[in-house]
Amino acid sequence: MNFNALYYFKVMAEFQHYTRAAQFLCISQPSLSRSISVLEEELGISLFQKDGRNVRLTKYGELLNSYLSKGFHEIEQGYNLLNQFKKKDSGIIDFSFLFILGYQFVPTLINTFLNDSKHRNITINFNQCNTATSISKIKDGSVDLGLCTYMPDEPEVNFTPVLKQRLVCITSVNHPLSARSSVTMEELLPYPFISYTESAGEIQSFINRLFSDCSTDPLHFCTMAEEITMAGLVSTNHNNCIAIVPDLDVLENFSIKKIPIDHPQAHRNIYLAASNIHPMVPCVEVFFDFILSYASFPQEADNKAPF
């Protein structure tokens, strides 16, 4: 099957006149005639029949044209859609973000971006996932930008810090530490500690470094992937367990206490991740720059590992 031959047939079906169709296609009339003849030989049917000085479609030609018209219409729509990506004010962006950012930061970010009339022709597709999944999608090209934590040894991905979140210790309201106005890392050692899973990104290794100057390692209790589940377990005061998590507004919905940590590095960074391999189309560049401006990350922050 030759795509050009099918396109020539489509034009012939519209003009039903060899000379005018050939002029439209900028080819010779004999070339057009040969192309139609080869297509008829391949299909084993006649697609046109003479009608005075013109030609008209046979019933088989009508049938083929009904399908080709739909097909070329879809192709034209696809081409026009992709053609938008060369413009800054139109296109489709595939965007991923951490679950916890979906409560407030991302909805406000997107609403502010799309309320700008310059961005009304830009569509954003959402992917809510953990850091490991987000990085995988950025590397395979199915996601353009992602808000996630930093992951080391990912040379195909560029990480730019956009948010700094204070880390706090969460306990139940009946926990022995619940009345404290702040705690040191050493004071957390007697209590069973909930850790992050590896898929959560660098945050657990960062928390471990906060304990590096302590007299011993913390008591490991269990591992969990995200803060909501951690807060739910902590609220039950099971075994006096505790966790260190970012200071998030959503945690106010749980019966827990958030206690500031007396440590100069008790914060974590959220990064805007993008591919170093796949080219960034203009509308994605616009969104990238908007996020950096919207987040206003402190200039003195380190662009790589949090320590």
C-alpha positions as CSV (number, residue, x, y, z in Angstrom):
1,M,0.0,0.0,0.0
2,N,1.4,3.3,-1.1
3,F,0.4,6.4,0.9
4,N,1.0,8.8,-2.0
5,A,-1.3,6.6,-4.2
6,L,-4.0,6.8,-1.6
7,Y,-3.6,10.6,-1.3
8,Y,-3.7,10.9,-5.1
9,F,-6.9,8.8,-5.1
10,K,-8.5,11.1,-2.5
11,V,-7.7,14.2,-4.6
12,M,-9.0,12.5,-7.7
13,A,-12.2,11.6,-5.8
14,E,-12.7,15.3,-5.0
15,F,-11.9,16.7,-8.5
16,Q,-13.1,13.7,-10.6
17,H,-11.0,15.2,-13.4
18,Y,-7.5,14.1,-14.2
19,T,-6.1,17.4,-15.5
20,R,-7.4,19.5,-12.6
21,A,-6.3,16.9,-10.0
22,A,-2.8,16.7,-11.5
23,Q,-2.5,20.5,-11.5
24,F,-3.5,20.5,-7.8
25,L,-0.9,17.8,-7.0
26,C,1.8,19.5,-9.1
27,I,2.4,16.3,-11.0
28,S,1.9,15.3,-14.6
29,Q,-1.4,13.8,-15.7
30,P,0.3,10.6,-17.0
31,S,1.9,10.2,-13.5
32,L,-1.5,10.5,-11.8
33,S,-3.1,8.1,-14.2
34,R,-0.4,5.5,-13.7
35,S,-0.7,5.9,-9.9
36,I,-4.5,5.3,-10.0
37,S,-4.0,2.3,-12.4
38,V,-1.5,0.7,-10.1
39,L,-3.8,1.1,-7.1
40,E,-6.7,-0.5,-9.1
41,E,-4.4,-3.4,-10.0
42,E,-3.4,-3.9,-6.4
43,L,-7.0,-3.9,-5.3
44,G,-8.3,-5.8,-8.3
45,I,-11.2,-3.4,-8.8
46,S,-12.1,-0.3,-10.8
47,L,-12.2,2.9,-8.8
48,F,-13.3,5.3,-11.5
49,Q,-15.3,5.2,-14.6
50,K,-15.6,7.7,-17.5
51,D,-18.3,10.2,-17.3
52,G,-18.0,12.3,-20.5
53,R,-14.9,14.4,-20.2
54,N,-14.7,13.7,-16.5
55,V,-14.7,10.6,-14.4
56,R,-16.8,9.5,-11.5
57,L,-16.3,7.0,-8.7
58,T,-17.5,3.5,-9.0
59,K,-19.4,2.0,-6.1
60,Y,-16.0,0.5,-5.0
61,G,-14.4,3.9,-5.3
62,E,-17.2,5.4,-3.2
63,L,-16.5,2.8,-0.5
64,L,-12.8,3.4,-0.5
65,N,-13.3,7.1,-0.4
66,S,-15.6,7.0,2.6
67,Y,-12.8,5.3,4.6
68,L,-10.0,7.4,3.3
69,S,-11.9,10.7,4.0
70,K,-12.2,9.7,7.6
71,G,-8.5,8.6,7.8
72,F,-7.1,11.7,6.2
73,H,-9.3,13.8,8.4
74,E,-7.8,12.1,11.5
75,I,-4.3,12.6,10.0
76,E,-4.9,16.3,9.4
77,Q,-6.2,16.7,13.0
78,G,-3.2,14.9,14.3
79,Y,-0.9,17.1,12.3
80,N,-2.6,20.3,13.3
81,L,-2.5,19.2,17.0
82,L,1.2,18.5,16.8
83,N,1.8,21.7,14.9
84,Q,0.7,23.6,18.0
85,F,3.7,22.3,19.9
86,K,6.0,24.7,18.1
87,K,4.2,27.6,19.7
88,K,4.6,28.9,23.2
89,D,0.9,29.5,23.8
90,S,-0.5,26.1,22.8
91,G,0.2,22.4,23.2
92,I,-0.1,19.6,25.7
93,I,2.0,19.1,28.8
94,D,2.3,15.9,30.7
95,F,3.0,16.8,34.3
96,S,3.7,14.5,37.3
97,F,3.8,15.4,41.0
98,L,3.9,13.8,44.5
99,F,0.6,12.7,46.1
100,I,1.1,15.1,49.0
101,L,1.5,18.1,46.6
102,G,-2.0,17.4,45.2
103,Y,-3.8,18.8,48.3
104,Q,-2.9,22.5,47.9
105,F,0.3,23.4,46.0
106,V,-0.4,21.8,42.6
107,P,-4.1,22.9,42.3
108,T,-3.1,26.5,43.1
109,L,-0.2,26.4,40.8
110,I,-2.2,25.0,37.9
111,N,-5.1,27.4,38.5
112,T,-2.8,30.4,38.5
113,F,-1.1,29.2,35.3
114,L,-4.2,28.5,33.3
115,N,-6.0,31.6,34.4
116,D,-3.5,33.6,32.4
117,S,-5.1,34.3,29.0
118,K,-1.7,33.6,27.3
119,H,-2.0,29.9,28.4
120,R,-5.7,29.2,27.5
121,N,-4.7,27.0,24.6
122,I,-2.3,24.8,26.7
123,T,-3.6,21.5,28.1
124,I,-2.0,19.9,31.2
125,N,-2.4,16.2,31.8
126,F,-1.8,15.1,35.4
127,N,0.1,12.1,36.7
128,Q,0.1,11.8,40.5
129,C,2.8,9.3,41.5
130,N,5.8,8.7,43.7
131,T,9.3,9.9,42.9
132,A,10.6,6.7,41.4
133,T,7.6,6.4,39.0
134,S,7.9,10.1,38.1
135,I,11.6,9.8,37.2
136,S,10.9,6.6,35.1
137,K,8.2,8.4,33.1
138,I,10.4,11.4,32.5
139,K,13.2,9.2,31.3
140,D,10.9,7.3,28.8
141,G,9.4,10.6,27.6
142,S,5.8,10.0,28.7
143,V,6.1,12.9,31.2
144,D,7.6,16.3,30.5
145,L,8.0,17.7,34.0
146,G,7.7,16.3,37.5
147,L,7.6,17.7,41.0
148,C,9.4,15.1,43.1
149,T,12.3,14.5,45.6
150,Y,15.9,14.2,44.4
151,M,17.2,10.9,43.3
152,P,20.9,10.3,43.0
153,D,22.6,8.6,40.0
154,E,20.1,9.8,37.4
155,P,22.3,11.5,34.8
156,E,19.3,11.6,32.3
157,V,17.3,13.9,34.6
158,N,17.9,17.5,35.6
159,F,16.7,18.4,39.1
160,T,16.0,22.1,40.0
161,P,14.9,22.9,43.6
162,V,11.6,24.7,43.8
163,L,10.3,24.1,47.3
164,K,11.8,23.9,50.8
165,Q,9.7,22.1,53.3
166,R,10.4,22.1,57.0
167,L,10.7,18.7,58.7
168,V,8.8,18.0,61.9
169,C,8.4,15.1,64.3
170,I,4.8,13.9,64.5
171,T,3.4,12.1,67.5
172,S,0.0,11.2,68.9
173,V,-1.6,13.7,71.1
174,N,-1.0,11.3,74.1
175,H,2.6,10.7,73.3
176,P,5.3,11.4,76.0
177,L,6.8,14.1,73.6
178,S,3.5,15.7,72.6
179,A,3.8,18.6,75.1
180,R,7.3,19.6,73.9
181,S,7.8,22.8,71.9
182,S,10.8,21.3,70.1
183,V,12.9,18.2,70.2
184,T,16.5,17.2,69.3
185,M,17.4,14.2,67.3
186,E,18.9,12.5,70.3
187,E,15.6,12.9,72.2
188,L,13.8,10.9,69.5
189,L,16.0,7.8,69.9
190,P,13.9,5.9,72.5
191,Y,10.8,5.8,70.3
192,P,9.9,3.4,67.5
193,F,10.5,5.2,64.2
194,I,8.4,5.0,60.9
195,S,10.7,5.2,57.9
196,Y,10.0,6.0,54.2
197,T,10.3,3.3,51.5
198,E,13.0,3.6,48.9
199,S,10.4,4.6,46.3
200,A,9.8,7.9,48.2
201,G,13.1,9.2,46.9
202,E,16.0,10.7,48.9
203,I,14.0,11.8,52.0
204,Q,14.8,8.8,54.1
205,S,18.5,8.9,53.5
206,F,18.4,12.6,54.3
207,I,16.5,11.9,57.6
208,N,19.1,9.2,58.4
209,R,21.8,11.8,58.1
210,L,20.0,14.0,60.7
211,F,20.6,11.1,63.1
212,S,24.3,10.8,62.2
213,D,25.6,12.7,65.2
214,C,23.4,10.8,67.7
215,S,24.7,8.3,70.2
216,T,23.0,5.4,68.4
217,D,20.6,4.6,65.5
218,P,16.9,5.2,65.8
219,L,14.6,2.3,66.6
220,H,13.1,1.1,63.3
221,F,9.4,0.3,63.5
222,C,8.1,0.0,59.9
223,T,8.4,1.6,56.5
224,M,5.7,3.5,54.6
225,A,5.5,5.2,51.2
226,E,3.8,8.5,52.1
227,E,2.9,10.9,54.9
228,I,-0.9,10.3,55.1
229,T,-0.5,6.7,56.1
230,M,2.3,7.6,58.5
231,A,0.1,10.2,60.2
232,G,-2.8,7.7,60.5
233,L,-0.7,5.2,62.3
234,V,1.0,7.7,64.5
235,S,-2.4,9.1,65.6
236,T,-3.3,5.7,67.1
237,N,-0.2,6.0,69.4
238,H,0.6,2.4,68.6
239,N,3.7,1.4,70.5
240,N,4.5,5.2,71.0
241,C,5.6,5.3,67.3
242,I,6.8,8.6,65.8
243,A,7.8,9.8,62.3
244,I,9.7,12.7,60.7
245,V,7.7,14.2,57.8
246,P,7.4,17.5,56.0
247,D,5.3,20.1,57.8
248,L,2.2,19.8,55.6
249,D,-1.2,21.5,56.0
250,V,-3.0,18.2,55.4
251,L,-1.6,16.8,58.6
252,E,-3.9,19.1,60.5
253,N,-6.7,16.6,59.7
254,F,-5.2,14.0,62.0
255,S,-5.2,13.8,65.8
256,I,-1.4,14.3,66.1
257,K,1.1,16.8,67.3
258,K,3.7,18.4,65.0
259,I,6.9,19.2,66.9
260,P,9.7,21.3,65.4
261,I,13.1,19.6,65.3
262,D,16.1,21.4,66.7
263,H,18.5,20.8,63.9
264,P,19.8,23.3,61.3
265,Q,19.2,20.9,58.4
266,A,15.7,19.8,59.3
267,H,14.1,20.5,56.0
268,R,13.8,18.8,52.6
269,N,13.7,20.1,49.1
270,I,11.1,19.4,46.3
271,Y,12.6,19.5,42.8
272,L,11.3,20.2,39.4
273,A,12.6,17.3,37.3
274,A,13.0,17.4,33.5
275,S,14.8,15.2,31.0
276,N,18.3,15.9,29.9
277,I,17.8,13.7,26.8
278,H,14.4,14.6,25.4
279,P,14.0,18.0,23.8
280,M,11.6,20.4,25.6
281,V,8.9,21.9,23.4
282,P,8.1,25.6,23.8
283,C,4.9,25.2,25.9
284,V,6.8,23.0,28.3
285,E,9.5,25.6,28.5
286,V,6.9,28.2,29.4
287,F,5.4,26.0,32.2
288,F,8.9,25.2,33.4
289,D,9.8,28.9,33.8
290,F,6.4,29.6,35.4
291,I,6.9,27.0,38.1
292,L,10.4,28.4,38.9
293,S,9.0,31.9,39.2
294,Y,5.9,30.7,41.1
295,A,7.8,28.7,43.7
296,S,10.5,31.3,44.2
297,F,13.0,28.9,45.8
298,P,15.7,30.5,48.0
299,Q,18.7,31.4,45.8
300,E,21.2,30.1,48.4
301,A,19.8,26.6,48.2
302,D,21.9,23.8,46.9
303,N,20.9,22.5,43.4
304,K,21.7,18.9,44.1
305,A,21.9,16.8,47.3
306,P,20.2,18.5,50.3
307,F,23.3,18.3,52.4
